[in-house]
Amino acid sequence: MLEFAVPGGHPVLAPMSLRIAQGDRICLLGPSGIGKTTLLNRLAGLEPGQPRPALRIGYLFQEHRLLPWRTLHDNLRLVGVRSDQVSSLLSQVGLDGYGAHFPDQLSLGMARRAALARCLAVRPELLLLDEPFASLDPHRATELQALIRKLLDRTPHMAMICVTHELRDAAALANRVWYLAGRPAHLRHDGNLGDTPAAVADLARQLETLGQESSAQVRAQQPRTLGPEAADGQR
Ligand SMILES: Nc1ncnc2c1ncn2[C@@H]1O[C@H](COP(=O)(O)OP(=O)(O)OP(=O)(O)O)[C@@H](O)[C@H]1O
């Protein structure tokens, strides 16, 4: 069991205590801008002043963050992959023979898979994926989803948290759903996905309601802007 705490006083996130079991597959959903990436960063120990996490974490950022002036081979060498293991790692993500390519020579989907290979290189106990399917065409997104599914099946003890806007990604990859909402943001839902299409549809309705409540709360907290008449009255 992995335990994480977000302390009080965080500018975006409410205090929370999170428990993640080995092999948990969690999809993290919530309205845009609510703090999903911030929570992943927090879990990865990337926020200022945070200690290094005590477990091995692979983090697939929204951008690939590979060094553009290094080949894929060298990018993987930099995180400790032995030269004779590079090909097999690239092969795991469907990039056989691309070791000599530079990141900018790859399509978005391929670069994301190369970044995924770099995540796997550390043999993560926790894999963090930040919107892995964003900006991919539906065919490429389905392909990447199938690849991630295969990698998860191959590493049953690894836990995963995947940020997404689509509950259908959760249906394909996750056994558990977190929903972040409110300001400061807290987990408004933490539960199993449900085994049947009807249960998933029911969860989708619940999450939509939570999203609407959250948006209303955020709107109510925003400072009111003065319209022209009100502004006149202030002069
Ligand atoms: N330390 C901080 N202090 C103040 N604001 C912050 C801090 N860290 C993040 N934010 C702000 O919090 C908001 C939440 O950002 P975040 O990217 O985590 O949301 P998100 O839910 O991942 O959004 P999206 O779904 O659009 O990717 C952003 O407006 C960001 O600028």
The ligand as an SDF file (V2000), in Angstrom:
LIG
                    3D

 31 33  0  0  0  0  0  0  0  0999 V2000
    1.8430   26.3750   -6.6210 N   0  0  0  0  0  0  0  0  0  0  0  0
    0.8060   26.9470   -7.2480 C   0  0  0  0  0  0  0  0  0  0  0  0
    0.3520   28.1290   -6.8220 N   0  0  0  0  0  0  0  0  0  0  0  0
   -0.7170   28.7310   -7.3980 C   0  0  0  0  0  0  0  0  0  0  0  0
   -1.3810   28.1960   -8.4460 N   0  0  0  0  0  0  0  0  0  0  0  0
   -0.9500   27.0190   -8.9210 C   0  0  0  0  0  0  0  0  0  0  0  0
    0.1420   26.3270   -8.3470 C   0  0  0  0  0  0  0  0  0  0  0  0
    0.3150   25.1500   -9.0330 N   0  0  0  0  0  0  0  0  0  0  0  0
   -0.6390   25.1490   -9.9900 C   0  0  0  0  0  0  0  0  0  0  0  0
   -1.3910   26.2600   -9.9390 N   0  0  0  0  0  0  0  0  0  0  0  0
   -2.5620   26.6010  -10.7770 C   0  0  0  0  0  0  0  0  0  0  0  0
   -3.5850   25.6760  -10.4890 O   0  0  0  0  0  0  0  0  0  0  0  0
   -4.3950   25.4510  -11.6290 C   0  0  0  0  0  0  0  0  0  0  0  0
   -4.5660   23.9770  -11.8130 C   0  0  0  0  0  0  0  0  0  0  0  0
   -3.6700   23.5110  -12.7840 O   0  0  0  0  0  0  0  0  0  0  0  0
   -3.5410   22.0200  -13.2610 P   0  0  0  0  0  0  0  0  0  0  0  0
   -2.7170   22.0620  -14.5080 O   0  0  0  0  0  0  0  0  0  0  0  0
   -3.0620   21.1650  -12.1580 O   0  0  0  0  0  0  0  0  0  0  0  0
   -5.0500   21.6380  -13.6210 O   0  0  0  0  0  0  0  0  0  0  0  0
   -5.6040   20.4000  -14.4450 P   0  0  0  0  0  0  0  0  0  0  0  0
   -6.7980   19.9100  -13.7200 O   0  0  0  0  0  0  0  0  0  0  0  0
   -4.5050   19.4260  -14.7180 O   0  0  0  0  0  0  0  0  0  0  0  0
   -6.0280   21.1320  -15.8040 O   0  0  0  0  0  0  0  0  0  0  0  0
   -6.2490   20.5600  -17.2790 P   0  0  0  0  0  0  0  0  0  0  0  0
   -7.3350   19.5280  -17.1900 O   0  0  0  0  0  0  0  0  0  0  0  0
   -6.7060   21.7810  -18.0260 O   0  0  0  0  0  0  0  0  0  0  0  0
   -4.9190   20.0170  -17.7460 O   0  0  0  0  0  0  0  0  0  0  0  0
   -3.7150   26.1820  -12.7730 C   0  0  0  0  0  0  0  0  0  0  0  0
   -4.4020   27.3960  -12.9870 O   0  0  0  0  0  0  0  0  0  0  0  0
   -2.3040   26.4080  -12.2570 C   0  0  0  0  0  0  0  0  0  0  0  0
   -1.7100   27.5680  -12.8080 O   0  0  0  0  0  0  0  0  0  0  0  0
  1  2  1  0
  2  3  1  0
  2  7  2  0
  3  4  2  0
  4  5  1  0
  5  6  2  0
  6  7  1  0
  6 10  1  0
  7  8  1  0
  8  9  2  0
  9 10  1  0
 10 11  1  0
 11 12  1  0
 11 30  1  0
 12 13  1  0
 13 14  1  0
 13 28  1  0
 14 15  1  0
 15 16  1  0
 16 17  2  0
 16 18  1  0
 16 19  1  0
 19 20  1  0
 20 21  2  0
 20 22  1  0
 20 23  1  0
 23 24  1  0
 24 25  2  0
 24 26  1  0
 24 27  1  0
 28 29  1  0
 28 30  1  0
 30 31  1  0
M  END
$$$$
